[in-house]
Amino acid sequence: MKNPIFYIVVGLIAIFSLTSCQKDTIKVLPGKLTVEFTNYRSDWEIRIYSMENELYPIYRSVTATNLEIELNAGNYIIALGSDRVAFQIKSGRTTEIFYNRNDKGGVIY
């Protein structure tokens, strides 16, 4: 017969091996976009595009004075009239875009 210490060591190794295996879950949090205007005009149409597809907007609004939406992490473009601003949404973070008196957009991460 083998030594009982051998069985104890093998048993402990088996217990540690089975309990140390944890499933890693990746939790992807959406990011938030806030858009603020100094001089908002009601004839503006706000369009947000994914950087991969600039033909079809993923968000369109005509009525928002200040905008706050959730987006998945990624690269986007916001178009307001002829002004286009590229920005990035980071998971769980807020990206702020502001439009000044001259209707030019700027990004704050």
Backbone torsions as a table, in degrees:
resi	resn	phi	psi	omega
1	MET	NA	153.6	-179.8
2	LYS	-86.5	161.5	-179.2
3	ASN	-65.6	135.9	179.7
4	PRO	-63.5	-22.3	176.7
5	ILE	-65.2	-35.4	177.1
6	PHE	-58.9	-45.1	-179.6
7	TYR	-66.9	-36.3	178.4
8	ILE	-66.1	-43.8	-179.8
9	VAL	-65.2	-44.4	178.8
10	VAL	-63.2	-41.1	178.3
11	GLY	-63.5	-43.0	178.1
12	LEU	-64.9	-40.5	177.8
13	ILE	-62.5	-42.7	179.1
14	ALA	-63.5	-42.8	179.5
15	ILE	-63.9	-46.1	179.6
16	PHE	-65.5	-36.3	179.3
17	SER	-66.3	-42.5	-178.0
18	LEU	-73.4	-35.2	-177.7
19	THR	-84.1	-19.5	-179.1
20	SER	-84.1	-13.2	178.8
21	CYS	-81.4	106.6	176.8
22	GLN	-117.2	142.8	179.6
23	LYS	-78.3	122.2	177.2
24	ASP	-82.8	120.8	177.1
25	THR	-107.3	136.2	178.9
26	ILE	-101.8	120.2	-179.6
27	LYS	-106.3	114.6	-179.6
28	VAL	-96.6	116.4	178.8
29	LEU	-95.4	138.9	174.8
30	PRO	-71.6	157.9	175.0
31	GLY	-100.5	170.1	-177.9
32	LYS	-118.5	140.7	175.5
33	LEU	-117.2	127.8	172.5
34	THR	-120.0	135.7	179.9
35	VAL	-122.9	127.2	179.8
36	GLU	-122.7	141.9	-177.5
37	PHE	-119.0	140.7	171.9
38	THR	-84.5	-47.5	179.1
39	ASN	-123.8	87.5	179.6
40	TYR	-85.2	132.5	175.7
41	ARG	-111.6	140.8	-175.3
42	SER	-70.6	-14.1	179.8
43	ASP	-87.6	0.5	178.3
44	TRP	-76.9	144.3	171.7
45	GLU	-119.1	122.1	-179.6
46	ILE	-93.2	127.3	177.7
47	ARG	-128.0	135.6	176.7
48	ILE	-117.7	128.2	-179.2
49	TYR	-117.3	149.7	167.5
50	SER	-75.1	146.0	-178.9
51	MET	-63.0	-25.7	-178.4
52	GLU	-80.1	-20.2	-176.6
53	ASN	-142.9	98.6	-178.8
54	GLU	-94.0	7.9	179.1
55	LEU	-85.7	-38.5	-175.3
56	TYR	-119.3	119.4	180.0
57	PRO	-70.5	144.0	176.1
58	ILE	-90.0	-14.0	177.1
59	TYR	-148.3	137.1	178.5
60	ARG	-141.8	135.5	-179.8
61	SER	-148.8	142.7	176.8
62	VAL	-116.4	-17.2	-169.8
63	THR	-105.1	-11.8	-174.0
64	ALA	-74.8	129.4	173.7
65	THR	-86.4	-51.1	169.5
66	ASN	-121.2	135.8	-169.4
67	LEU	-113.5	141.1	174.4
68	GLU	-145.2	114.0	-179.7
69	ILE	-137.3	160.2	174.7
70	GLU	-99.4	136.5	178.4
71	LEU	-132.9	153.8	173.3
72	ASN	-69.8	156.6	177.9
73	ALA	-60.3	135.8	-180.0
74	GLY	160.8	-171.5	-177.6
75	ASN	-107.3	133.8	-174.7
76	TYR	-137.5	167.3	174.1
77	ILE	-129.6	133.3	172.9
78	ILE	-108.6	132.0	-179.6
79	ALA	-117.4	129.4	177.2
80	LEU	-134.3	103.9	-172.7
81	GLY	64.9	-126.3	178.9
82	SER	-94.5	-6.7	-179.6
83	ASP	-83.5	127.9	178.0
84	ARG	-123.7	132.0	-179.1
85	VAL	-126.6	125.6	176.4
86	ALA	-88.1	141.0	179.4
87	PHE	-149.7	166.3	-178.8
88	GLN	-124.6	135.2	174.2
89	ILE	-100.2	127.3	177.6
90	LYS	-106.7	144.9	-175.9
91	SER	-59.2	124.4	177.5
92	GLY	74.9	8.0	-177.5
93	ARG	-119.1	164.5	179.3
94	THR	-109.5	131.1	174.7
95	THR	-108.6	131.2	-178.8
96	GLU	-113.3	133.6	174.2
97	ILE	-120.0	132.3	178.7
98	PHE	-124.9	144.6	175.8
99	TYR	-113.2	125.5	-176.4
100	ASN	-85.1	-171.3	-178.2
101	ARG	-63.2	-25.2	-179.8
102	ASN	-91.0	10.6	178.3
103	ASP	62.8	32.7	175.4
104	LYS	-106.5	133.3	-176.8
105	GLY	-90.2	149.7	175.7
106	GLY	-138.5	154.4	-174.8
107	VAL	-115.8	137.4	173.1
108	ILE	-123.3	125.3	179.2
109	TYR	-98.6	NA	NA
